[in-house]
Each structure stands twice: as C-alpha cells, then as structure tokens.
C-alpha cells in the first residue's frame, strides 16, 4: 500500500498513518530491538577525532534542502556538524560554535557539505565522511543510530541492552552533532511517545512523516 503526502506540512496528525487507524500500539510495532538493526550502511565512514584536529579550521555554510535550511560544517576530514535553522540562523550558529570551544571557523561552502546536503535530499549513493568529536560511549551510540532503517524506530533502552544508565543513553542521543544523517529522530520512548527532540517535537514529527512517505513510495 502506498500513500503520498503532497507536502510534509500536510502529514497526518501523527507521523505514521497506521496510528490514526490502530492507535499507539502501531508505533510500537515499528520499534526494532538491537539484534534486528541492519549492519552499518556502507555509505557512512566514521573518522576518529584526535587532539590535532582541535587546531583545524571548521568550514560551515547554510544550505536549503528538502528537509529545511541546515547549517552543515566540516573539518578537512569529514562532516562534523549538521543542524536545523528552524529557530533562526543566529541560534543555530551559537549552538554550533558552542560545541567546538577554542576552534577556528570559516563560513565557506565545501564538497563535503554538498555530499551531506545531497544525502538529506534523498541521494544515498555516495559516501558521507563523519568526523565526530565525542566520548567513546557517545560515538558507540551514534554508530548504532545509523543502523536503524528509514521508516523504523528504536528505543533508548534498545541501544544498550541491560545498561541501567538510561539517562546517559538519552544524553548521548541528544548530543548527536550530525542530525538526520545520524538519525536520533528515530528514537522514541518505550510507550511510543516521540516527544522530545533538540530541534523541537514538531520538526521530529515532520521528519518521521518525510521518511514514512519515502519508505512507502519506494
């Protein structure tokens, strides 16, 4: 069965059309446990951040994409940040620079940014290099997030089974520096509640609707 949203803003009240018919239980049926995650997609390559990288100049620019205006940034090694400008360019720029204290910045467009923007526009055929600054625990969580397929979900607890520090997991998910490409928006609570997102719950709903449309029209 295929459905089509003429515009993302015209998506159903809930991001999954099944919910309108079946209720919250339907969203639970889309939740995958860790053992059913796919392998890490070949289109991603994670590059370790070293102390020397703290001296690199980070390039950034604002780019309009199918999912909205984004601030995308990169080091010479890969994309290190992607965020939404839905609350204004000034706020996202402050958020971005806060994550890289002491770093130098240059507002300029790059090929690495273009690859990231192409991914957000639906092109999954080219490799995206991800140069991420974070703890070992955070990076492990981010690597698991990219294994959740489009149109599916998982929960915080599923990312690290038998780990009692759910707050630590939530913090790692929320600290994701490369939104959408690393799909933290595909994480929901055990009861199917998808509220709570760094860029706003409404944007999360629209992203899920966008991905649902894509998965049903393939």
VOVO-300410 format. One line per field, with one value per residue: residue in three letters; x, y, z of N, C-alpha, C in turn. Coordinates in steps of 0.001 Angstrom, whole numbers, m for minus. Layout:
N
rest = (Ala / ...)
n.c1 = (X / ...)
n.c2 = (Y / ...)
n.c3 = (Z / ...)
ca.c1 = (X / ...)
ca.c2 = (Y / ...)
ca.c3 = (Z / ...)
c.c1 = (X / ...)
c.c2 = (Y / ...)
c.c3 = (Z / ...)
# end
This chain:
218
rest = (Unk / Unk / Unk / Unk / Unk / Unk / Unk / Unk / Unk / Unk / Unk / Unk / Unk / Unk / Unk / Unk / Unk / Unk / Unk / Unk / Unk / Unk / Unk / Unk / Unk / Unk / Unk / Unk / Unk / Unk / Unk / Unk / Unk / Unk / Unk / Unk / Unk / Unk / Unk / Unk / Unk / Unk / Unk / Unk / Unk / Unk / Unk / Unk / Unk / Unk / Unk / Unk / Unk / Unk / Unk / Unk / Unk / Unk / Unk / Unk / Unk / Unk / Unk / Unk / Unk / Unk / Unk / Unk / Unk / Unk / Unk / Unk / Unk / Unk / Unk / Unk / Unk / Unk / Unk / Unk / Unk / Unk / Unk / Unk / Unk / Unk / Unk / Unk / Unk / Unk / Unk / Unk / Unk / Unk / Unk / Unk / Unk / Unk / Unk / Unk / Unk / Unk / Unk / Unk / Unk / Unk / Unk / Unk / Unk / Unk / Unk / Unk / Unk / Unk / Unk / Unk / Unk / Unk / Unk / Unk / Unk / Unk / Unk / Unk / Unk / Unk / Unk / Unk / Unk / Unk / Unk / Unk / Unk / Unk / Unk / Unk / Unk / Unk / Unk / Unk / Unk / Unk / Unk / Unk / Unk / Unk / Unk / Unk / Unk / Unk / Unk / Unk / Unk / Unk / Unk / Unk / Unk / Unk / Unk / Unk / Unk / Unk / Unk / Unk / Unk / Unk / Unk / Unk / Unk / Unk / Unk / Unk / Unk / Unk / Unk / Unk / Unk / Unk / Unk / Unk / Unk / Unk / Unk / Unk / Unk / Unk / Unk / Unk / Unk / Unk / Unk / Unk / Unk / Unk / Unk / Unk / Unk / Unk / Unk / Unk / Unk / Unk / Unk / Unk / Unk / Unk / Unk / Unk / Unk / Unk / Unk / Unk / Unk / Unk / Unk / Unk / Unk / Unk)
n.c1 = (843 / 592 / 1139 / 809 / 2099 / 1233 / 2504 / 4971 / 4047 / 1389 / 1130 / m175 / m1772 / m353 / 2910 / 2869 / 737 / m634 / m1147 / m3312 / m5299 / m4996 / m4016 / m1755 / m381 / 443 / 2734 / 4544 / 4905 / 6627 / 9038 / 12350 / 14346 / 17790 / 19140 / 17974 / 18707 / 20019 / 23204 / 25944 / 25490 / 27135 / 27516 / 28446 / 31234 / 33053 / 35260 / 37954 / 38341 / 41115 / 43569 / 45030 / 43173 / 41779 / 42950 / 42234 / 40645 / 37201 / 34888 / 31814 / 28395 / 25158 / 22519 / 19877 / 17600 / 15676 / 14596 / 14580 / 16200 / 19603 / 22472 / 25540 / 28623 / 32175 / 35346 / 38649 / 38604 / 36011 / 32363 / 31294 / 29217 / 25710 / 22849 / 19529 / 18077 / 15661 / 14833 / 16030 / 18918 / 20858 / 20629 / 21197 / 23784 / 25120 / 24696 / 26105 / 28819 / 29258 / 29655 / 32204 / 34498 / 37118 / 37870 / 38675 / 36758 / 35303 / 33233 / 32302 / 31505 / 31672 / 32783 / 32324 / 30222 / 28292 / 27898 / 26689 / 24355 / 23205 / 22618 / 20600 / 18718 / 17877 / 19682 / 21397 / 23614 / 26287 / 29271 / 29289 / 31462 / 32109 / 33270 / 33665 / 33426 / 33544 / 32800 / 33910 / 31694 / 29547 / 30069 / 29823 / 27065 / 26106 / 26967 / 25320 / 22854 / 22818 / 22277 / 19599 / 16896 / 15349 / 12003 / 11622 / 11879 / 13543 / 14239 / 15502 / 16497 / 16965 / 19312 / 21511 / 21335 / 20481 / 21830 / 21833 / 21918 / 19946 / 19635 / 22157 / 22294 / 20245 / 21345 / 23570 / 22333 / 20946 / 23089 / 24004 / 25852 / 25396 / 22694 / 19806 / 21313 / 22779 / 20490 / 18951 / 16361 / 14846 / 14513 / 12406 / 10288 / 9584 / 6824 / 5977 / 5869 / 6947 / 7770 / 10023 / 12958 / 15944 / 15675 / 13040 / 9794 / 7805 / 9228 / 10518 / 8333 / 7622 / 9912 / 9804 / 7436 / 8217 / 10149 / 8547 / 6882 / 8779 / 9597 / 7265 / 6819 / 8770)
n.c2 = (m1194 / 2205 / 5573 / 9116 / 12209 / 15373 / 17682 / 17988 / 19334 / 18745 / 16310 / 13508 / 13819 / 12316 / 10897 / 8385 / 6718 / 4469 / 4812 / 6497 / 4786 / 2540 / 3235 / 3927 / 1531 / 773 / 2249 / 1093 / m1312 / m724 / m485 / m1506 / m4035 / m4128 / m6380 / m6694 / m4607 / m3286 / m3884 / m1537 / 1006 / 1044 / 3516 / 5269 / 6550 / 6545 / 8728 / 8989 / 11469 / 13417 / 14889 / 16698 / 17551 / 19520 / 21850 / 22396 / 24311 / 24838 / 24619 / 26092 / 26391 / 27729 / 25858 / 25243 / 22571 / 19561 / 18972 / 21295 / 24430 / 24123 / 24140 / 23172 / 21700 / 21165 / 19551 / 19222 / 16476 / 15406 / 15597 / 17365 / 18524 / 19003 / 20826 / 22163 / 25140 / 26051 / 27608 / 29970 / 31553 / 32720 / 31492 / 28771 / 29005 / 29836 / 27559 / 25643 / 26656 / 26607 / 23929 / 23399 / 24474 / 26877 / 26358 / 27334 / 29051 / 29162 / 30674 / 29064 / 27277 / 23740 / 20686 / 18450 / 19310 / 19522 / 16818 / 15916 / 17488 / 16523 / 13940 / 14483 / 15333 / 13022 / 11454 / 8607 / 7355 / 8063 / 8162 / 9394 / 11148 / 11121 / 13054 / 12966 / 14488 / 13302 / 11309 / 7893 / 6365 / 7953 / 7979 / 5287 / 4983 / 6702 / 5352 / 3155 / 4330 / 4970 / 2552 / 2049 / 1503 / 3624 / 4688 / 3006 / 2503 / 2862 / 2315 / 4077 / 2272 / 22 / 536 / 51 / m2746 / m4079 / m2126 / 109 / 2847 / 4833 / 7564 / 8422 / 7285 / 8698 / 11263 / 10942 / 10379 / 12794 / 14492 / 14167 / 15294 / 15490 / 15834 / 14120 / 12758 / 11118 / 9397 / 10437 / 11159 / 8926 / 7618 / 6676 / 6720 / 3908 / 3598 / 4489 / 7223 / 10085 / 12592 / 15253 / 16483 / 17809 / 19833 / 20393 / 18982 / 19092 / 19362 / 16922 / 15211 / 15900 / 15097 / 12340 / 11819 / 12550 / 10584 / 8330 / 8699 / 8422 / 5733 / 4328 / 4916 / 3736)
n.c3 = (0 / m848 / 142 / m183 / 734 / m102 / 751 / 3261 / 5495 / 5418 / 6489 / 8338 / 11587 / 13413 / 12827 / 11599 / 9477 / 10264 / 12955 / 13158 / 12519 / 14155 / 16658 / 19468 / 19780 / 17276 / 16637 / 18317 / 17062 / 15081 / 16265 / 16594 / 18116 / 19258 / 18165 / 15734 / 14190 / 11134 / 9429 / 9735 / 7390 / 4193 / 3183 / 5044 / 6820 / 9700 / 11259 / 13418 / 15943 / 16723 / 18985 / 17514 / 15682 / 16946 / 16278 / 13737 / 11140 / 11005 / 8476 / 7423 / 6297 / 5394 / 4083 / 1876 / 1903 / 1152 / 3596 / 4975 / 5956 / 6615 / 8780 / 7890 / 8633 / 8375 / 8951 / 7463 / 7255 / 7359 / 7706 / 10500 / 11819 / 11689 / 11631 / 12285 / 11037 / 11917 / 14017 / 13604 / 12167 / 13799 / 16337 / 15746 / 14835 / 17138 / 18727 / 17251 / 17331 / 20035 / 20542 / 19752 / 21320 / 21353 / 18777 / 15355 / 12868 / 9584 / 7294 / 4647 / 1659 / 932 / m682 / 929 / 2501 / 508 / m176 / 2178 / 2141 / m206 / 636 / 2492 / 726 / m406 / m1832 / m1582 / m2540 / m2416 / m437 / 2896 / 4857 / 8256 / 10746 / 13909 / 17079 / 20254 / 23213 / 23758 / 24441 / 23498 / 20716 / 20135 / 20563 / 18533 / 16252 / 16370 / 15952 / 13188 / 12115 / 12270 / 10219 / 7673 / 8234 / 10332 / 13922 / 17111 / 20614 / 23519 / 25438 / 23875 / 22560 / 24195 / 25552 / 28758 / 30108 / 32724 / 32862 / 31707 / 31459 / 30704 / 28183 / 26904 / 27017 / 25370 / 22913 / 22563 / 22250 / 19734 / 17001 / 14279 / 12899 / 11548 / 9386 / 11119 / 12666 / 15168 / 15493 / 15128 / 17471 / 20090 / 23028 / 25220 / 25299 / 22884 / 22634 / 20990 / 21672 / 22415 / 21357 / 20140 / 18263 / 18354 / 18898 / 16928 / 14531 / 14568 / 14216 / 11584 / 10193 / 10578 / 9220 / 6654 / 6145 / 6300 / 4112 / 2072 / 2437 / 1898 / m735 / m2188)
ca.c1 = (0 / 1361 / 465 / 1589 / 1824 / 1523 / 3513 / 5267 / 3207 / 55 / 1188 / m1205 / m1511 / 762 / 3752 / 2596 / m683 / m1254 / m1572 / m4652 / m6248 / m4826 / m3643 / m345 / 255 / 1032 / 4089 / 5376 / 5197 / 7732 / 10251 / 13258 / 15374 / 19150 / 19570 / 17368 / 19253 / 20830 / 24614 / 26221 / 25467 / 28431 / 27588 / 28991 / 32555 / 33338 / 36679 / 38278 / 38798 / 42349 / 43897 / 45493 / 42007 / 41312 / 43571 / 41742 / 39589 / 35941 / 34127 / 30375 / 27508 / 23725 / 22111 / 18472 / 17437 / 14302 / 14114 / 14668 / 17505 / 20530 / 23846 / 26379 / 30012 / 33134 / 36791 / 39187 / 38431 / 34631 / 31285 / 31348 / 28003 / 24556 / 21748 / 18404 / 17956 / 14221 / 14620 / 16810 / 20331 / 21699 / 20603 / 21892 / 25208 / 25611 / 24693 / 27209 / 30125 / 29378 / 30087 / 33608 / 35183 / 38519 / 38123 / 38541 / 35663 / 35299 / 31979 / 32541 / 30883 / 32660 / 32265 / 31825 / 28891 / 27393 / 27554 / 25729 / 23094 / 22644 / 22030 / 19336 / 17789 / 17466 / 20735 / 22117 / 24560 / 27656 / 29712 / 29378 / 32513 / 31680 / 34400 / 32875 / 34100 / 32695 / 33380 / 33762 / 30308 / 28701 / 30300 / 29211 / 25624 / 25855 / 27149 / 24124 / 21726 / 22805 / 21841 / 18135 / 16457 / 14305 / 10659 / 11571 / 12226 / 14043 / 14097 / 16760 / 16968 / 17412 / 20651 / 22480 / 20557 / 20969 / 22543 / 20865 / 22041 / 19134 / 19873 / 23396 / 21953 / 19487 / 22271 / 24385 / 21462 / 20678 / 24318 / 24331 / 26194 / 25077 / 21279 / 19183 / 22207 / 22765 / 19044 / 18455 / 14904 / 14196 / 14443 / 11195 / 10180 / 9026 / 5374 / 5683 / 5861 / 8096 / 8024 / 11366 / 13908 / 16731 / 15206 / 11597 / 8989 / 7081 / 10145 / 10714 / 7149 / 7689 / 10981 / 9292 / 6462 / 9012 / 10752 / 7475 / 6493 / 9824 / 9623 / 6063 / 6833 / 9894)
ca.c2 = (0 / 3433 / 6824 / 10269 / 13500 / 16427 / 18485 / 17429 / 20015 / 18175 / 14956 / 13197 / 14386 / 11506 / 10663 / 7105 / 6672 / 3364 / 5248 / 7061 / 3670 / 1481 / 3745 / 3988 / 225 / 660 / 2786 / 100 / m2377 / m281 / m402 / m2626 / m4273 / m4007 / m7532 / m6635 / m3491 / m3682 / m3562 / m129 / 1217 / 1291 / 4925 / 6058 / 6231 / 7306 / 9058 / 9347 / 12840 / 13418 / 16173 / 17596 / 18094 / 20711 / 23031 / 22552 / 25286 / 24207 / 25371 / 25893 / 27232 / 27457 / 25228 / 24850 / 21177 / 19063 / 18890 / 22613 / 25101 / 23467 / 24572 / 21986 / 22083 / 20076 / 19694 / 18634 / 15028 / 14968 / 16407 / 17303 / 19098 / 19306 / 21244 / 22821 / 26577 / 26336 / 28621 / 31155 / 31317 / 33149 / 30476 / 27547 / 29317 / 29813 / 26161 / 25002 / 27091 / 26174 / 22527 / 23293 / 25580 / 27079 / 26049 / 28426 / 28806 / 29925 / 30468 / 28771 / 26041 / 22711 / 19462 / 17573 / 19814 / 19174 / 15402 / 15820 / 18063 / 15568 / 12849 / 14981 / 15462 / 11702 / 10730 / 7741 / 6564 / 8492 / 8021 / 10576 / 11024 / 11719 / 13323 / 13290 / 14713 / 12806 / 10240 / 6557 / 5944 / 8699 / 7535 / 3961 / 5208 / 7297 / 4301 / 2306 / 5074 / 4907 / 1210 / 1986 / 1812 / 4626 / 4162 / 2198 / 3208 / 2076 / 2982 / 4350 / 1051 / m952 / 864 / m617 / m3656 / m4419 / m993 / 778 / 4306 / 5336 / 8999 / 8558 / 6977 / 9836 / 12383 / 10648 / 10565 / 14220 / 15201 / 13868 / 16546 / 15454 / 15449 / 13488 / 11736 / 10209 / 9611 / 10417 / 11355 / 7607 / 7061 / 7035 / 6076 / 2559 / 3629 / 5036 / 8685 / 10611 / 13970 / 15495 / 16493 / 19037 / 20845 / 20562 / 17784 / 19246 / 19035 / 15471 / 14617 / 16107 / 14254 / 10971 / 11773 / 12602 / 9270 / 7365 / 8896 / 7855 / 4279 / 3773 / 5183 / 3061)
ca.c3 = (0 / m915 / 455 / m600 / 1341 / m1071 / 1418 / 4583 / 6481 / 5350 / 7019 / 9326 / 12909 / 13871 / 11666 / 10966 / 9166 / 10986 / 14284 / 13038 / 12402 / 15147 / 17965 / 19823 / 19645 / 15946 / 16632 / 18981 / 16117 / 14216 / 17073 / 16421 / 19132 / 18738 / 17373 / 14403 / 13433 / 9991 / 9576 / 9435 / 5937 / 3569 / 2776 / 6152 / 7352 / 10915 / 11371 / 14807 / 16229 / 17502 / 19599 / 16458 / 14975 / 17665 / 15680 / 12370 / 10868 / 10625 / 7479 / 7564 / 5483 / 5461 / 2820 / 1783 / 1472 / 1177 / 4976 / 5571 / 5927 / 7517 / 8917 / 7747 / 8864 / 8198 / 9015 / 6233 / 7244 / 7209 / 8276 / 11961 / 12398 / 10849 / 12491 / 11634 / 11284 / 12025 / 15047 / 13244 / 11885 / 14927 / 17393 / 15338 / 14761 / 18515 / 19143 / 16533 / 17818 / 21432 / 20573 / 19365 / 22001 / 21011 / 17370 / 14409 / 11940 / 8334 / 6576 / 3238 / 1185 / 599 / m1285 / 1990 / 2849 / m587 / m31 / 3278 / 1677 / m1170 / 1431 / 3048 / m401 / m854 / m2546 / m641 / m3326 / m2189 / 951 / 3749 / 5857 / 9512 / 11630 / 15090 / 18358 / 21333 / 24028 / 23167 / 24656 / 22580 / 19339 / 20025 / 20405 / 17218 / 15255 / 16406 / 15386 / 11720 / 11720 / 12297 / 8849 / 7467 / 8413 / 11552 / 15151 / 18225 / 21906 / 24203 / 26071 / 22882 / 22074 / 25062 / 26392 / 30107 / 30695 / 33597 / 32801 / 30594 / 31317 / 29937 / 26793 / 26402 / 26824 / 24181 / 21748 / 22440 / 21907 / 18343 / 16332 / 12844 / 12885 / 10387 / 8836 / 12275 / 12872 / 16540 / 15454 / 15063 / 18822 / 20830 / 24331 / 25162 / 25093 / 21566 / 22658 / 20264 / 22088 / 22907 / 20256 / 20299 / 17316 / 18531 / 18621 / 15670 / 13444 / 14608 / 13598 / 10144 / 9666 / 10538 / 8134 / 5426 / 5933 / 6037 / 2724 / 1222 / 2545 / 1266 / m2174 / m2833)
c.c1 = (879 / 504 / 1357 / 1143 / 2174 / 2581 / 3752 / 4345 / 1790 / 31 / 101 / m811 / m385 / 1601 / 3472 / 1103 / m1382 / m1795 / m2985 / m5702 / m6206 / m4469 / m2158 / 356 / 957 / 2459 / 5040 / 5781 / 6313 / 9055 / 11074 / 14153 / 16748 / 19525 / 18976 / 17791 / 20009 / 22299 / 24826 / 26269 / 26848 / 28610 / 28116 / 30391 / 32828 / 34850 / 36962 / 38786 / 40036 / 42600 / 44352 / 44322 / 41434 / 41896 / 43093 / 40687 / 38349 / 35202 / 32644 / 29626 / 26068 / 23267 / 20637 / 18370 / 15962 / 13734 / 14271 / 16055 / 18392 / 21814 / 24675 / 27828 / 30923 / 34549 / 37341 / 38918 / 36995 / 33643 / 31298 / 30089 / 26957 / 23403 / 20720 / 18330 / 16506 / 13906 / 15465 / 18284 / 21219 / 21773 / 21369 / 23399 / 25831 / 25706 / 25888 / 28558 / 30349 / 29926 / 31568 / 34403 / 36658 / 38856 / 38018 / 37484 / 35809 / 33995 / 32280 / 31976 / 31974 / 31971 / 31715 / 30434 / 27879 / 26961 / 26510 / 24371 / 22416 / 21985 / 20673 / 18277 / 17412 / 18500 / 21560 / 23260 / 26019 / 28005 / 29766 / 30439 / 32096 / 32881 / 33838 / 33726 / 33152 / 33423 / 33198 / 32317 / 29378 / 28845 / 29733 / 27698 / 25322 / 26019 / 25947 / 22930 / 21673 / 22372 / 20319 / 17621 / 15426 / 12941 / 10521 / 12071 / 12965 / 13875 / 15471 / 17345 / 17485 / 18836 / 21742 / 21699 / 21268 / 21811 / 21541 / 20899 / 21276 / 19339 / 21131 / 23145 / 21221 / 20378 / 23121 / 23578 / 21237 / 21891 / 24760 / 24628 / 25793 / 23648 / 20861 / 20075 / 22471 / 21378 / 18572 / 16942 / 14148 / 14139 / 13184 / 11227 / 9494 / 7535 / 4985 / 5658 / 7119 / 8392 / 9448 / 12389 / 14641 / 16207 / 13699 / 10802 / 8235 / 7982 / 10410 / 9539 / 7212 / 8787 / 10519 / 8267 / 7175 / 9605 / 9702 / 7023 / 7496 / 9781 / 8407 / 6067 / 8015 / 9384)
c.c2 = (1245 / 4623 / 7961 / 11494 / 14558 / 17382 / 17854 / 18037 / 19455 / 16730 / 14761 / 13740 / 13628 / 11134 / 9354 / 6962 / 5533 / 3814 / 5796 / 5959 / 2740 / 1982 / 3607 / 2641 / 82 / 1175 / 1810 / m1006 / m2007 / m215 / m1679 / m2793 / m4276 / m5157 / m7539 / m5394 / m4040 / m3390 / m2085 / 64 / 1550 / 2740 / 5831 / 5595 / 7145 / 7490 / 9572 / 10777 / 12755 / 14798 / 17184 / 18243 / 19325 / 21998 / 23287 / 23666 / 24530 / 25133 / 25094 / 26777 / 26829 / 26972 / 24877 / 23437 / 20796 / 19005 / 20223 / 23223 / 24503 / 24269 / 23291 / 22428 / 20871 / 20512 / 19185 / 17128 / 14572 / 15928 / 16247 / 17860 / 19268 / 19633 / 22030 / 24296 / 26983 / 27368 / 29871 / 30846 / 31687 / 32077 / 29231 / 27800 / 29305 / 28377 / 25438 / 25378 / 26693 / 24755 / 22351 / 24441 / 25654 / 26827 / 27324 / 28046 / 29685 / 29626 / 30306 / 27391 / 25051 / 21513 / 18498 / 18010 / 19445 / 17711 / 15204 / 16356 / 17136 / 14397 / 13278 / 15161 / 14121 / 10905 / 9927 / 6981 / 6928 / 8412 / 9374 / 10309 / 11788 / 11835 / 13861 / 13425 / 14286 / 11752 / 8911 / 6083 / 6650 / 8181 / 6142 / 4077 / 5744 / 6269 / 3351 / 3015 / 4945 / 3529 / 1052 / 2377 / 2939 / 3974 / 3246 / 3022 / 2285 / 2903 / 3209 / 3057 / 25 / m691 / 189 / m1538 / m3951 / m3307 / m153 / 2306 / 4899 / 6833 / 9243 / 8270 / 8158 / 11035 / 12180 / 10838 / 12052 / 15034 / 14956 / 15160 / 16618 / 14945 / 14905 / 12420 / 10679 / 10364 / 9478 / 10624 / 10028 / 6912 / 7584 / 6352 / 4712 / 2548 / 4220 / 6546 / 9206 / 12069 / 14095 / 15356 / 17824 / 20168 / 21052 / 19330 / 17890 / 18931 / 17533 / 14762 / 14735 / 15269 / 12803 / 10803 / 11758 / 11233 / 8206 / 7478 / 8241 / 6333 / 3636 / 3963 / 4551 / 1875)
c.c3 = (0 / m517 / 4 / 173 / 302 / m536 / 2775 / 5627 / 6498 / 5850 / 8060 / 10695 / 13597 / 12656 / 10947 / 10719 / 9901 / 12348 / 14233 / 12989 / 13611 / 16540 / 18230 / 19691 / 18293 / 15913 / 17314 / 18017 / 15152 / 14971 / 16900 / 17641 / 18476 / 17816 / 15963 / 13615 / 12226 / 10294 / 9254 / 7924 / 5387 / 3173 / 3879 / 6505 / 8534 / 11053 / 12779 / 14903 / 17111 / 18100 / 18549 / 15721 / 15668 / 17096 / 14252 / 12276 / 10403 / 9659 / 7661 / 6581 / 5737 / 4087 / 2898 / 1221 / 1531 / 2584 / 5708 / 5439 / 7014 / 7633 / 8893 / 7845 / 8700 / 8538 / 7675 / 6121 / 7014 / 7843 / 9793 / 12617 / 11313 / 11786 / 11711 / 12032 / 11453 / 13104 / 14796 / 13081 / 13075 / 16004 / 16995 / 15236 / 16150 / 19029 / 18544 / 17140 / 19276 / 21527 / 20253 / 19993 / 21599 / 19552 / 16520 / 13367 / 10702 / 7602 / 5089 / 2890 / 773 / m52 / m255 / 2437 / 1771 / m500 / 1069 / 2862 / 674 / m444 / 1974 / 1963 / m1011 / m1603 / m1558 / m1320 / m3056 / m711 / 1657 / 4818 / 7103 / 10448 / 12941 / 16344 / 19460 / 22136 / 23305 / 23292 / 23676 / 21152 / 19120 / 19829 / 19007 / 16106 / 15225 / 15780 / 13865 / 11221 / 11763 / 10910 / 8812 / 7608 / 9612 / 12723 / 16094 / 19492 / 22524 / 24785 / 25098 / 22416 / 22893 / 26002 / 27716 / 30745 / 31465 / 33475 / 31634 / 30382 / 30493 / 28462 / 26170 / 26137 / 25581 / 22912 / 21504 / 22050 / 20471 / 17570 / 14859 / 12687 / 11523 / 9769 / 9902 / 12878 / 14317 / 16580 / 15382 / 16418 / 19514 / 22190 / 24178 / 24872 / 23736 / 21513 / 21964 / 20620 / 22627 / 21793 / 20344 / 19431 / 17388 / 18110 / 17299 / 14483 / 13410 / 13939 / 12078 / 9506 / 9560 / 9421 / 6785 / 5121 / 5658 / 4588 / 1793 / 1252 / 1869 / m249 / m2892 / m3645)
# end
